[in-house]
Each structure stands twice: as C-alpha cells, then as structure tokens.
Amino acid sequence: MAKDKLLKDYRKAFGENLKRIREEKIKTLSGVDSKTRFDSSNYHKYEIGTGNPTLETIIRIATGLGVHPKELLNFDFEIKSEDMH
C-alpha cells in the first residue's frame, strides 16, 4: 500500500510542477489545446495528479510547452527504495 501512496503523491507533485510551468508558458488551461495538441480536460488530469502520463505523453507536453522533458520532472520529491516494495 505504501507504493500506491507514493505513486499518488508523486503524480500530485508532478502535476503541481506541470501546472506551474504551463502557467508560465501558456497562462490559461484553455491555451493547452492548441499548444500541446491535448484536449484541455484530458491534460487537466495530469495537472491535478489523477493522470499517469507515459514517456511519450511527457515528451509531447514538453514540446508543446517549449521546454525540455526533464523540466517537467524537475521537482523535489523524496523517495526511499523501501517505499517501492
């Protein structure tokens, strides 16, 4: 169960970082459609931490936002190896 909570917390932290970057680059959620080629309601799932983006999705979002994919994953998050077991 610890693993499930860890993944949920990680998705939430990812989403907060994604939202911060999107607000700097696009400002509004409605601008996501044209810039990232994602439906904004689908994209919103990633920002609120309920979506689980694939590597391909992360690359598509980063490209649309005009950032390197590593920037989407560049946030503080503590993880211990035992948390994944």
C-alpha positions, 0 to 999 in steps of 0.5 A: 500500500505504501507504493500506491501512496507514493505513486499518488503523491508523486503524480500530485507533485508532478502535476503541481510542477506541470501546472506551474510551468504551463502557467508560465508558458501558456497562462490559461488551461484553455491555451493547452489545446492548441499548444500541446495538441491535448484536449484541455480536460484530458491534460487537466488530469495530469495537472491535478495528479489523477493522470499517469502520463507515459514517456511519450505523453511527457515528451509531447507536453514538453514540446508543446510547452517549449521546454525540455522533458526533464523540466517537467520532472524537475521537482523535489520529491523524496523517495526511499527504495523501501517505499517501492516494495 
